[in-house]
């Protein structure tokens, strides 16, 4: 029996438009493919590339800790790897961005001596920059998972973009919810106000387009409206800079002196 292997690939955000040739080849040549995508159309599309496709989505259940769901997903893929099969995990977007299972599965496979690789895909972050016209090099860009941002003290720079992911479950401490309500989001709003973002500051609820015939969601609203907004697990909150960049005179003077002496 040949030794098993694992490839975790990204299918991109838009159906059929974002997948790379290397990722496609892994799907086509695998003995078994596991898909973790929320859209049934994407599953059907992957099935067109390989006859042996299995969905990992049924492991998700309301009220079930996601940690247990992730453990079961990794175990399912590793069972096939240990059986000597070429296994491909096809994940929505980029397999390494807000996707715990590919990282854990690859680490487990390598620890056990199996070949395991990750192939990048177009992520929601990539689409966000394009759709909203944001260049992270202009003012800088900070990215946090929304709940983690709430649970831990972070040093935030209001003169840069702030991007909060998985805003629909912000504040969930159980890891078992599919959404949290207005009271949880109000806690987040209060925290952001404390960090220097006025309640009137315009924020953007963003969702990447998944079909060529659909448009991305780019809903602008004041920060104070966030608790009552319609938010999904796939919604990302973007906060444009709330303050201007402050020049660092000390460093600039030191650099100027170096220029003069050069």
C-alpha positions as protocol buffer text, in pm:
chain_id: "A"
residue {
  index: 1
  type: UNK
  ca { x: 0 y: 0 z: 0 }
}
residue {
  index: 2
  type: UNK
  ca { x: 130 y: 347 z: -88 }
}
residue {
  index: 3
  type: UNK
  ca { x: 194 y: 591 z: 192 }
}
residue {
  index: 4
  type: UNK
  ca { x: -82 y: 844 z: 243 }
}
residue {
  index: 5
  type: UNK
  ca { x: -51 y: 1219 z: 196 }
}
residue {
  index: 6
  type: UNK
  ca { x: -251 y: 1532 z: 268 }
}
residue {
  index: 7
  type: UNK
  ca { x: -301 y: 1851 z: 69 }
}
residue {
  index: 8
  type: UNK
  ca { x: -519 y: 2131 z: 208 }
}
residue {
  index: 9
  type: UNK
  ca { x: -617 y: 2372 z: -68 }
}
residue {
  index: 10
  type: UNK
  ca { x: -823 y: 2689 z: -104 }
}
residue {
  index: 11
  type: UNK
  ca { x: -1117 y: 2708 z: -343 }
}
residue {
  index: 12
  type: UNK
  ca { x: -1126 y: 3088 z: -320 }
}
residue {
  index: 13
  type: UNK
  ca { x: -1428 y: 3301 z: -242 }
}
residue {
  index: 14
  type: UNK
  ca { x: -1602 y: 3317 z: -581 }
}
residue {
  index: 15
  type: UNK
  ca { x: -1731 y: 2993 z: -731 }
}
residue {
  index: 16
  type: UNK
  ca { x: -1498 y: 2873 z: -1007 }
}
residue {
  index: 17
  type: UNK
  ca { x: -1314 y: 3205 z: -1039 }
}
residue {
  index: 18
  type: UNK
  ca { x: -1051 y: 3204 z: -766 }
}
residue {
  index: 19
  type: UNK
  ca { x: -903 y: 2855 z: -758 }
}
residue {
  index: 20
  type: UNK
  ca { x: -542 y: 2815 z: -868 }
}
residue {
  index: 21
  type: UNK
  ca { x: -412 y: 2541 z: -1101 }
}
residue {
  index: 22
  type: UNK
  ca { x: -212 y: 2369 z: -826 }
}
residue {
  index: 23
  type: UNK
  ca { x: -515 y: 2352 z: -597 }
}
residue {
  index: 24
  type: UNK
  ca { x: -729 y: 2218 z: -882 }
}
residue {
  index: 25
  type: UNK
  ca { x: -472 y: 1950 z: -960 }
}
residue {
  index: 26
  type: UNK
  ca { x: -469 y: 1831 z: -598 }
}
residue {
  index: 27
  type: UNK
  ca { x: -848 y: 1798 z: -604 }
}
residue {
  index: 28
  type: UNK
  ca { x: -850 y: 1614 z: -937 }
}
residue {
  index: 29
  type: UNK
  ca { x: -572 y: 1369 z: -846 }
}
residue {
  index: 30
  type: UNK
  ca { x: -676 y: 1288 z: -488 }
}
residue {
  index: 31
  type: UNK
  ca { x: -810 y: 948 z: -388 }
}
residue {
  index: 32
  type: UNK
  ca { x: -1058 y: 1119 z: -158 }
}
residue {
  index: 33
  type: UNK
  ca { x: -1159 y: 1486 z: -120 }
}
residue {
  index: 34
  type: UNK
  ca { x: -1311 y: 1644 z: 189 }
}
residue {
  index: 35
  type: UNK
  ca { x: -1483 y: 1979 z: 141 }
}
residue {
  index: 36
  type: UNK
  ca { x: -1549 y: 2240 z: 408 }
}
residue {
  index: 37
  type: UNK
  ca { x: -1765 y: 2497 z: 232 }
}
residue {
  index: 38
  type: UNK
  ca { x: -2102 y: 2637 z: 338 }
}
residue {
  index: 39
  type: UNK
  ca { x: -2243 y: 2671 z: -15 }
}
residue {
  index: 40
  type: UNK
  ca { x: -2395 y: 2354 z: -172 }
}
residue {
  index: 41
  type: UNK
  ca { x: -2311 y: 2492 z: -518 }
}
residue {
  index: 42
  type: UNK
  ca { x: -1942 y: 2488 z: -430 }
}
residue {
  index: 43
  type: UNK
  ca { x: -1971 y: 2124 z: -319 }
}
residue {
  index: 44
  type: UNK
  ca { x: -2132 y: 2033 z: -651 }
}
residue {
  index: 45
  type: UNK
  ca { x: -1857 y: 2217 z: -836 }
}
residue {
  index: 46
  type: UNK
  ca { x: -1587 y: 2024 z: -648 }
}
residue {
  index: 47
  type: UNK
  ca { x: -1770 y: 1699 z: -722 }
}
residue {
  index: 48
  type: UNK
  ca { x: -1726 y: 1781 z: -1089 }
}
residue {
  index: 49
  type: UNK
  ca { x: -1348 y: 1756 z: -1039 }
}
residue {
  index: 50
  type: UNK
  ca { x: -1342 y: 1435 z: -835 }
}
residue {
  index: 51
  type: UNK
  ca { x: -1592 y: 1152 z: -797 }
}
residue {
  index: 52
  type: UNK
  ca { x: -1504 y: 1078 z: -433 }
}
residue {
  index: 53
  type: UNK
  ca { x: -1602 y: 1393 z: -245 }
}
residue {
  index: 54
  type: UNK
  ca { x: -1727 y: 1408 z: 115 }
}
residue {
  index: 55
  type: UNK
  ca { x: -1857 y: 1711 z: 303 }
}
residue {
  index: 56
  type: UNK
  ca { x: -1723 y: 1810 z: 645 }
}
residue {
  index: 57
  type: UNK
  ca { x: -2012 y: 2052 z: 705 }
}
residue {
  index: 58
  type: UNK
  ca { x: -2237 y: 1800 z: 888 }
}
residue {
  index: 59
  type: UNK
  ca { x: -1993 y: 1809 z: 1180 }
}
residue {
  index: 60
  type: UNK
  ca { x: -2118 y: 2161 z: 1258 }
}
residue {
  index: 61
  type: UNK
  ca { x: -2416 y: 2168 z: 1496 }
}
residue {
  index: 62
  type: UNK
  ca { x: -2579 y: 2452 z: 1689 }
}
residue {
  index: 63
  type: UNK
  ca { x: -2479 y: 2419 z: 2055 }
}
residue {
  index: 64
  type: UNK
  ca { x: -2185 y: 2188 z: 1981 }
}
residue {
  index: 65
  type: UNK
  ca { x: -1844 y: 2334 z: 2068 }
}
residue {
  index: 66
  type: UNK
  ca { x: -1650 y: 2412 z: 1753 }
}
residue {
  index: 67
  type: UNK
  ca { x: -1341 y: 2266 z: 1916 }
}
residue {
  index: 68
  type: UNK
  ca { x: -1508 y: 1923 z: 1904 }
}
residue {
  index: 69
  type: UNK
  ca { x: -1619 y: 1983 z: 1545 }
}
residue {
  index: 70
  type: UNK
  ca { x: -1263 y: 2067 z: 1441 }
}
residue {
  index: 71
  type: UNK
  ca { x: -1123 y: 1762 z: 1622 }
}
residue {
  index: 72
  type: UNK
  ca { x: -1364 y: 1535 z: 1436 }
}
residue {
  index: 73
  type: UNK
  ca { x: -1279 y: 1693 z: 1099 }
}
residue {
  index: 74
  type: UNK
  ca { x: -906 y: 1641 z: 1153 }
}
residue {
  index: 75
  type: UNK
  ca { x: -963 y: 1283 z: 1270 }
}
residue {
  index: 76
  type: UNK
  ca { x: -1175 y: 1204 z: 964 }
}
residue {
  index: 77
  type: UNK
  ca { x: -912 y: 1326 z: 720 }
}
residue {
  index: 78
  type: UNK
  ca { x: -626 y: 1161 z: 908 }
}
residue {
  index: 79
  type: UNK
  ca { x: -807 y: 826 z: 905 }
}
residue {
  index: 80
  type: UNK
  ca { x: -787 y: 830 z: 525 }
}
residue {
  index: 81
  type: UNK
  ca { x: -425 y: 947 z: 524 }
}
residue {
  index: 82
  type: UNK
  ca { x: -327 y: 660 z: 754 }
}
residue {
  index: 83
  type: UNK
  ca { x: -506 y: 422 z: 521 }
}
residue {
  index: 84
  type: UNK
  ca { x: -254 y: 513 z: 250 }
}
residue {
  index: 85
  type: UNK
  ca { x: -472 y: 744 z: 43 }
}
residue {
  index: 86
  type: UNK
  ca { x: -392 y: 1075 z: -122 }
}
residue {
  index: 87
  type: UNK
  ca { x: -625 y: 1305 z: 70 }
}
residue {
  index: 88
  type: UNK
  ca { x: -725 y: 1656 z: -30 }
}
residue {
  index: 89
  type: UNK
  ca { x: -906 y: 1898 z: 197 }
}
residue {
  index: 90
  type: UNK
  ca { x: -1077 y: 2172 z: -5 }
}
residue {
  index: 91
  type: UNK
  ca { x: -1156 y: 2473 z: 209 }
}
residue {
  index: 92
  type: UNK
  ca { x: -1351 y: 2791 z: 141 }
}
residue {
  index: 93
  type: UNK
  ca { x: -1129 y: 3089 z: 61 }
}
residue {
  index: 94
  type: UNK
  ca { x: -773 y: 3040 z: 183 }
}
residue {
  index: 95
  type: UNK
  ca { x: -709 y: 2719 z: 382 }
}
residue {
  index: 96
  type: UNK
  ca { x: -478 y: 2899 z: 622 }
}
residue {
  index: 97
  type: UNK
  ca { x: -693 y: 3204 z: 698 }
}
residue {
  index: 98
  type: UNK
  ca { x: -947 y: 3166 z: 980 }
}
residue {
  index: 99
  type: UNK
  ca { x: -938 y: 2792 z: 923 }
}
residue {
  index: 100
  type: UNK
  ca { x: -807 y: 2588 z: 1217 }
}
residue {
  index: 101
  type: UNK
  ca { x: -864 y: 2244 z: 1068 }
}
residue {
  index: 102
  type: UNK
  ca { x: -611 y: 2265 z: 781 }
}
residue {
  index: 103
  type: UNK
  ca { x: -337 y: 2385 z: 1015 }
}
residue {
  index: 104
  type: UNK
  ca { x: -408 y: 2112 z: 1271 }
}
residue {
  index: 105
  type: UNK
  ca { x: -443 y: 1838 z: 1010 }
}
residue {
  index: 106
  type: UNK
  ca { x: -120 y: 1930 z: 834 }
}
residue {
  index: 107
  type: UNK
  ca { x: 68 y: 1948 z: 1165 }
}
residue {
  index: 108
  type: UNK
  ca { x: -71 y: 1607 z: 1269 }
}
residue {
  index: 109
  type: UNK
  ca { x: 15 y: 1448 z: 935 }
}
residue {
  index: 110
  type: UNK
  ca { x: 370 y: 1579 z: 940 }
}
residue {
  index: 111
  type: UNK
  ca { x: 416 y: 1469 z: 1300 }
}
residue {
  index: 112
  type: UNK
  ca { x: 322 y: 1116 z: 1195 }
}
residue {
  index: 113
  type: UNK
  ca { x: 561 y: 1123 z: 901 }
}
residue {
  index: 114
  type: UNK
  ca { x: 321 y: 1184 z: 613 }
}
residue {
  index: 115
  type: UNK
  ca { x: 373 y: 1437 z: 334 }
}
residue {
  index: 116
  type: UNK
  ca { x: 142 y: 1734 z: 390 }
}
residue {
  index: 117
  type: UNK
  ca { x: 119 y: 2070 z: 214 }
}
residue {
  index: 118
  type: UNK
  ca { x: -103 y: 2377 z: 198 }
}
residue {
  index: 119
  type: UNK
  ca { x: -194 y: 2556 z: -124 }
}
residue {
  index: 120
  type: UNK
  ca { x: -307 y: 2918 z: -93 }
}
residue {
  index: 121
  type: UNK
  ca { x: -640 y: 3045 z: -218 }
}
residue {
  index: 122
  type: UNK
  ca { x: -806 y: 3383 z: -262 }
}
residue {
  index: 123
  type: UNK
  ca { x: -931 y: 3483 z: 83 }
}
residue {
  index: 124
  type: UNK
  ca { x: -1201 y: 3721 z: 203 }
}
residue {
  index: 125
  type: UNK
  ca { x: -919 y: 3957 z: 301 }
}
residue {
  index: 126
  type: UNK
  ca { x: -797 y: 3970 z: -59 }
}
residue {
  index: 127
  type: UNK
  ca { x: -1149 y: 4046 z: -181 }
}
residue {
  index: 128
  type: UNK
  ca { x: -1197 y: 4308 z: 89 }
}
residue {
  index: 129
  type: UNK
  ca { x: -897 y: 4510 z: -28 }
}
residue {
  index: 130
  type: UNK
  ca { x: -1019 y: 4500 z: -387 }
}
residue {
  index: 131
  type: UNK
  ca { x: -1387 y: 4571 z: -320 }
}
residue {
  index: 132
  type: UNK
  ca { x: -1338 y: 4849 z: -65 }
}
residue {
  index: 133
  type: UNK
  ca { x: -1040 y: 5004 z: -241 }
}
residue {
  index: 134
  type: UNK
  ca { x: -814 y: 4968 z: 63 }
}
residue {
  index: 135
  type: UNK
  ca { x: -436 y: 4956 z: 35 }
}
residue {
  index: 136
  type: UNK
  ca { x: -306 y: 4831 z: 372 }
}
residue {
  index: 137
  type: UNK
  ca { x: 22 y: 5010 z: 303 }
}
residue {
  index: 138
  type: UNK
  ca { x: -140 y: 5355 z: 309 }
}
residue {
  index: 139
  type: UNK
  ca { x: -234 y: 5382 z: 677 }
}
residue {
  index: 140
  type: UNK
  ca { x: -161 y: 5031 z: 803 }
}
residue {
  index: 141
  type: UNK
  ca { x: -413 y: 4759 z: 879 }
}
residue {
  index: 142
  type: UNK
  ca { x: -489 y: 4570 z: 1200 }
}
residue {
  index: 143
  type: UNK
  ca { x: -673 y: 4237 z: 1188 }
}
residue {
  index: 144
  type: UNK
  ca { x: -834 y: 4059 z: 1481 }
}
residue {
  index: 145
  type: UNK
  ca { x: -1095 y: 3792 z: 1534 }
}
residue {
  index: 146
  type: UNK
  ca { x: -1380 y: 3986 z: 1694 }
}
residue {
  index: 147
  type: UNK
  ca { x: -1419 y: 3776 z: 2008 }
}
residue {
  index: 148
  type: UNK
  ca { x: -1045 y: 3759 z: 2068 }
}
residue {
  index: 149
  type: UNK
  ca { x: -1035 y: 4137 z: 2034 }
}
residue {
  index: 150
  type: UNK
  ca { x: -1295 y: 4157 z: 2310 }
}
residue {
  index: 151
  type: UNK
  ca { x: -1142 y: 3897 z: 2543 }
}
residue {
  index: 152
  type: UNK
  ca { x: -786 y: 4033 z: 2552 }
}
residue {
  index: 153
  type: UNK
  ca { x: -629 y: 4374 z: 2596 }
}
residue {
  index: 154
  type: UNK
  ca { x: -481 y: 4483 z: 2263 }
}
residue {
  index: 155
  type: UNK
  ca { x: -287 y: 4796 z: 2170 }
}
residue {
  index: 156
  type: UNK
  ca { x: -503 y: 4955 z: 1900 }
}
residue {
  index: 157
  type: UNK
  ca { x: -395 y: 5234 z: 1666 }
}
residue {
  index: 158
  type: UNK
  ca { x: -703 y: 5436 z: 1557 }
}
residue {
  index: 159
  type: UNK
  ca { x: -499 y: 5600 z: 1280 }
}
residue {
  index: 160
  type: UNK
  ca { x: -488 y: 5266 z: 1094 }
}
residue {
  index: 161
  type: UNK
  ca { x: -764 y: 5047 z: 951 }
}
residue {
  index: 162
  type: UNK
  ca { x: -913 y: 4802 z: 1201 }
}
residue {
  index: 163
  type: UNK
  ca { x: -1065 y: 4481 z: 1061 }
}
residue {
  index: 164
  type: UNK
  ca { x: -1267 y: 4255 z: 1291 }
}
residue {
  index: 165
  type: UNK
  ca { x: -1347 y: 3908 z: 1160 }
}
residue {
  index: 166
  type: UNK
  ca { x: -1641 y: 3682 z: 1246 }
}
residue {
  index: 167
  type: UNK
  ca { x: -1833 y: 3977 z: 1384 }
}
residue {
  index: 168
  type: UNK
  ca { x: -2157 y: 3776 z: 1380 }
}
residue {
  index: 169
  type: UNK
  ca { x: -2040 y: 3570 z: 1679 }
}
residue {
  index: 170
  type: UNK
  ca { x: -1861 y: 3853 z: 1860 }
}
residue {
  index: 171
  type: UNK
  ca { x: -1840 y: 3785 z: 2232 }
}
residue {
  index: 172
  type: UNK
  ca { x: -1923 y: 3413 z: 2215 }
}
residue {
  index: 173
  type: UNK
  ca { x: -1736 y: 3236 z: 2496 }
}
residue {
  index: 174
  type: UNK
  ca { x: -1895 y: 2896 z: 2437 }
}
residue {
  index: 175
  type: UNK
  ca { x: -1760 y: 2835 z: 2084 }
}
residue {
  index: 176
  type: UNK
  ca { x: -2098 y: 2673 z: 2021 }
}
residue {
  index: 177
  type: UNK
  ca { x: -2311 y: 2957 z: 1883 }
}
residue {
  index: 178
  type: UNK
  ca { x: -2378 y: 3045 z: 1521 }
}
residue {
  index: 179
  type: UNK
  ca { x: -2460 y: 3405 z: 1618 }
}
residue {
  index: 180
  type: UNK
  ca { x: -2471 y: 3646 z: 1912 }
}
residue {
  index: 181
  type: UNK
  ca { x: -2718 y: 3924 z: 1972 }
}
residue {
  index: 182
  type: UNK
  ca { x: -2736 y: 4299 z: 2016 }
}
residue {
  index: 183
  type: UNK
  ca { x: -2624 y: 4296 z: 2380 }
}
residue {
  index: 184
  type: UNK
  ca { x: -2297 y: 4125 z: 2287 }
}
residue {
  index: 185
  type: UNK
  ca { x: -2233 y: 4372 z: 2007 }
}
residue {
  index: 186
  type: UNK
  ca { x: -2304 y: 4666 z: 2236 }
}
residue {
  index: 187
  type: UNK
  ca { x: -2016 y: 4547 z: 2454 }
}
residue {
  index: 188
  type: UNK
  ca { x: -1795 y: 4560 z: 2146 }
}
residue {
  index: 189
  type: UNK
  ca { x: -1920 y: 4908 z: 2051 }
}
residue {
  index: 190
  type: UNK
  ca { x: -1847 y: 5037 z: 2402 }
}
residue {
  index: 191
  type: UNK
  ca { x: -1497 y: 4889 z: 2383 }
}
residue {
  index: 192
  type: UNK
  ca { x: -1432 y: 5052 z: 2046 }
}
residue {
  index: 193
  type: UNK
  ca { x: -1552 y: 5389 z: 2176 }
}
residue {
  index: 194
  type: UNK
  ca { x: -1306 y: 5355 z: 2464 }
}
residue {
  index: 195
  type: UNK
  ca { x: -1033 y: 5283 z: 2209 }
}
residue {
  index: 196
  type: UNK
  ca { x: -1093 y: 5615 z: 2032 }
}
residue {
  index: 197
  type: UNK
  ca { x: -1367 y: 5544 z: 1776 }
}
residue {
  index: 198
  type: UNK
  ca { x: -1662 y: 5787 z: 1811 }
}
residue {
  index: 199
  type: UNK
  ca { x: -2010 y: 5634 z: 1814 }
}
residue {
  index: 200
  type: UNK
  ca { x: -2079 y: 5831 z: 1495 }
}
residue {
  index: 201
  type: UNK
  ca { x: -1772 y: 5690 z: 1317 }
}
residue {
  index: 202
  type: UNK
  ca { x: -1866 y: 5522 z: 987 }
}
residue {
  index: 203
  type: UNK
  ca { x: -1793 y: 5149 z: 976 }
}
residue {
  index: 204
  type: UNK
  ca { x: -1847 y: 4893 z: 701 }
}
residue {
  index: 205
  type: UNK
  ca { x: -2013 y: 4551 z: 723 }
}
residue {
  index: 206
  type: UNK
  ca { x: -1843 y: 4351 z: 449 }
}
residue {
  index: 207
  type: UNK
  ca { x: -1916 y: 4016 z: 286 }
}
residue {
  index: 208
  type: UNK
  ca { x: -1730 y: 3897 z: -25 }
}
residue {
  index: 209
  type: UNK
  ca { x: -1929 y: 3792 z: -331 }
}
residue {
  index: 210
  type: UNK
  ca { x: -1941 y: 3416 z: -380 }
}
residue {
  index: 211
  type: UNK
  ca { x: -2099 y: 3410 z: -726 }
}
residue {
  index: 212
  type: UNK
  ca { x: -2007 y: 3606 z: -1039 }
}
residue {
  index: 213
  type: UNK
  ca { x: -2368 y: 3725 z: -1066 }
}
residue {
  index: 214
  type: UNK
  ca { x: -2378 y: 3858 z: -710 }
}
residue {
  index: 215
  type: UNK
  ca { x: -2229 y: 4170 z: -554 }
}
residue {
  index: 216
  type: UNK
  ca { x: -2029 y: 4202 z: -234 }
}
residue {
  index: 217
  type: UNK
  ca { x: -2200 y: 4347 z: 71 }
}
residue {
  index: 218
  type: UNK
  ca { x: -2046 y: 4681 z: 165 }
}
residue {
  index: 219
  type: UNK
  ca { x: -2297 y: 4831 z: 406 }
}
residue {
  index: 220
  type: UNK
  ca { x: -2189 y: 5155 z: 569 }
}
residue {
  index: 221
  type: UNK
  ca { x: -2333 y: 5262 z: 902 }
}
residue {
  index: 222
  type: UNK
  ca { x: -2239 y: 5456 z: 1215 }
}
residue {
  index: 223
  type: UNK
  ca { x: -2067 y: 5246 z: 1480 }
}
residue {
  index: 224
  type: UNK
  ca { x: -2365 y: 5304 z: 1710 }
}
residue {
  index: 225
  type: UNK
  ca { x: -2590 y: 5113 z: 1465 }
}
residue {
  index: 226
  type: UNK
  ca { x: -2385 y: 4793 z: 1487 }
}
residue {
  index: 227
  type: UNK
  ca { x: -2591 y: 4618 z: 1761 }
}
residue {
  index: 228
  type: UNK
  ca { x: -2908 y: 4626 z: 1548 }
}
residue {
  index: 229
  type: UNK
  ca { x: -2739 y: 4546 z: 1215 }
}
residue {
  index: 230
  type: UNK
  ca { x: -2791 y: 4219 z: 1029 }
}
residue {
  index: 231
  type: UNK
  ca { x: -2466 y: 4028 z: 1079 }
}
residue {
  index: 232
  type: UNK
  ca { x: -2370 y: 3677 z: 976 }
}
residue {
  index: 233
  type: UNK
  ca { x: -2078 y: 3451 z: 1061 }
}
residue {
  index: 234
  type: UNK
  ca { x: -1925 y: 3554 z: 729 }
}
residue {
  index: 235
  type: UNK
  ca { x: -1959 y: 3928 z: 798 }
}
residue {
  index: 236
  type: UNK
  ca { x: -1641 y: 4127 z: 855 }
}
residue {
  index: 237
  type: UNK
  ca { x: -1641 y: 4467 z: 1021 }
}
residue {
  index: 238
  type: UNK
  ca { x: -1408 y: 4730 z: 877 }
}
residue {
  index: 239
  type: UNK
  ca { x: -1331 y: 5049 z: 1072 }
}
residue {
  index: 240
  type: UNK
  ca { x: -1153 y: 5316 z: 865 }
}
residue {
  index: 241
  type: UNK
  ca { x: -899 y: 5530 z: 1050 }
}
residue {
  index: 242
  type: UNK
  ca { x: -1056 y: 5754 z: 1315 }
}
residue {
  index: 243
  type: UNK
  ca { x: -748 y: 5970 z: 1372 }
}
residue {
  index: 244
  type: UNK
  ca { x: -478 y: 6123 z: 1153 }
}
residue {
  index: 245
  type: UNK
  ca { x: -124 y: 5987 z: 1151 }
}
residue {
  index: 246
  type: UNK
  ca { x: 102 y: 6152 z: 1408 }
}
residue {
  index: 247
  type: UNK
  ca { x: 452 y: 6236 z: 1292 }
}
residue {
  index: 248
  type: UNK
  ca { x: 736 y: 6094 z: 1502 }
}
residue {
  index: 249
  type: UNK
  ca { x: 955 y: 6404 z: 1525 }
}
residue {
  index: 250
  type: UNK
  ca { x: 1231 y: 6237 z: 1724 }
}
residue {
  index: 251
  type: UNK
  ca { x: 1286 y: 5963 z: 1469 }
}
residue {
  index: 252
  type: UNK
  ca { x: 1254 y: 6203 z: 1175 }
}
residue {
  index: 253
  type: UNK
  ca { x: 1518 y: 6431 z: 1327 }
}
residue {
  index: 254
  type: UNK
  ca { x: 1755 y: 6136 z: 1374 }
}
residue {
  index: 255
  type: UNK
  ca { x: 1703 y: 6028 z: 1014 }
}
residue {
  index: 256
  type: UNK
  ca { x: 1758 y: 6385 z: 893 }
}
residue {
  index: 257
  type: UNK
  ca { x: 2089 y: 6401 z: 1079 }
}
residue {
  index: 258
  type: UNK
  ca { x: 2198 y: 6078 z: 914 }
}
residue {
  index: 259
  type: UNK
  ca { x: 2113 y: 6223 z: 574 }
}
residue {
  index: 260
  type: UNK
  ca { x: 2314 y: 6538 z: 641 }
}
residue {
  index: 261
  type: UNK
  ca { x: 2615 y: 6340 z: 756 }
}
residue {
  index: 262
  type: UNK
  ca { x: 2606 y: 6097 z: 466 }
}
